[in-house]
Amino acid sequence: MLKNDSELPPRILLGPGPSMANARVLDAMSHSMLGYLDPDFMVVLDEISDLIARLYKTKNLAMAIPGTGSAGMEAGFSSLLEPGDKVVMCLYGHFCERMFEMATRVGANVVPIRAQWGEPFPEELLENELKNHADVKLVTAIHGETSTGICQPLENISSITKEHGAMLMVDAVTTLGGTDLDVDKLSIDYAYSASQKCLGAPPGLSPVVVSDEAMATILSRKTKPYSWYLDLSLLANYWNERRIYHHTTPVSMMFGIREALNIIFEEGLENRFARHEKNAEILRSGLKSMQFDLLGSGKSRLNQITPVIIPPGVDGNEVADQLLREFNIEIGKGLGDFAGKIWRIGLMGESSQTEYVFAFLSALESVLIHQEFPL
Ligand SMILES: Cc1ncc(COP(=O)(O)O)c(C=O)c1O
């Protein structure tokens, strides 16, 4: 047991999140408390809302709702869908399956389209499926499937969805702030993310954006959403000019995310996306030169997560444990179908730094030499 926190050395977090938080963000979180309806705090909320909308490239309503990425996911399903509503879901990884589980719990009429994990989702499957249905309310997809390292192109999914008059919900948990996502151009009705990955803040908030059509749909529901806490219309009434109390806002997290968003725009979106791409490329080259096989190829590779196939004869858990114990480097393990088969190396937000890539590659080399693996 730890006697005090100072015994815990700082970690280099190269897993699927949380990623490292910027020191300025942690400092901002030590701001003294303000009441959740304090007029000065309302200014902070407005700034956050503007910054989130700029990051998602949208004019839609933007909020930071309490909870992690799964809260944003659940707010979407519980608010947008009523029991019996038809939702067509593009499924290609572990987090897609979490979305499927949530939609099922709503009692929606769920139409899953399952595709190969580790490959981009073939959009023609969506086109073919939608031809069989006249009454689809919602289509769902994930921009960056963290379990497989796939960055899903969304242009065709969006145009097919819109041709069929459905709304589009997109998970941007892993991509927001690290890869371009143009919500207005893609006509995305609801997108959600998380504070702890490419934004460089601790876990605890889910930045979401809701289109006018999505909000109108929520306001005209016949039944109330099963979740009161994550009811997007109630949350909106606090974030809009009505300022109606809904829950006690996590004040420190708000100061933190505002600073994180300011840092993102100081760096510049294009520079930030390029940094994520460059560091992922250095990592892939390093791993390939050590003869590792990586999942995925070409443009669909996610810069935020590099999935590495654990070679036969290597104890994947032991390597990850040794990296943490001896080098203070955290990496991710495989999830679902990929459990025990891959490592997931995350380079997101503050964690996407060239010096961390080199620290990881040299630590991995030492650990493998220790395991007598022929490099
Ligand atoms: C793509 C994706 N969606 C949703 C989630 C769930 O987010 P959280 O763990 O913040 O609740 C994750 C978490 O890693 C994720 O990678």
The ligand as a MOL file (V3000), in Angstrom:
LIG
                    3D

  0  0  0     0  0            999 V3000
M  V30 BEGIN CTAB
M  V30 COUNTS 16 16 0 0 0
M  V30 BEGIN ATOM
M  V30 1 C -14.2680 5.0090 -28.9930 0
M  V30 2 C -14.6560 5.0340 -27.5590 0
M  V30 3 N -15.9410 5.2500 -27.2370 0
M  V30 4 C -16.3430 5.2840 -25.9560 0
M  V30 5 C -15.4550 5.0940 -24.9230 0
M  V30 6 C -15.9240 5.1520 -23.5150 0
M  V30 7 O -15.3870 6.2800 -22.9140 0
M  V30 8 P -15.1650 6.3770 -21.3230 0
M  V30 9 O -14.2450 5.2720 -20.9270 0
M  V30 10 O -14.5590 7.7340 -21.1870 0
M  V30 11 O -16.4950 6.2720 -20.6870 0
M  V30 12 C -14.1010 4.8700 -25.2110 0
M  V30 13 C -13.1260 4.6700 -24.1310 0
M  V30 14 O -11.9900 4.3950 -24.3220 0
M  V30 15 C -13.7120 4.8450 -26.5650 0
M  V30 16 O -12.4300 4.6450 -26.8790 0
M  V30 END ATOM
M  V30 BEGIN BOND
M  V30 1 1 1 2
M  V30 2 1 2 3
M  V30 3 2 2 15
M  V30 4 2 3 4
M  V30 5 1 4 5
M  V30 6 1 5 6
M  V30 7 2 5 12
M  V30 8 1 6 7
M  V30 9 1 7 8
M  V30 10 2 8 9
M  V30 11 1 8 10
M  V30 12 1 8 11
M  V30 13 1 12 13
M  V30 14 1 12 15
M  V30 15 2 13 14
M  V30 16 1 15 16
M  V30 END BOND
M  V30 END CTAB
M  END
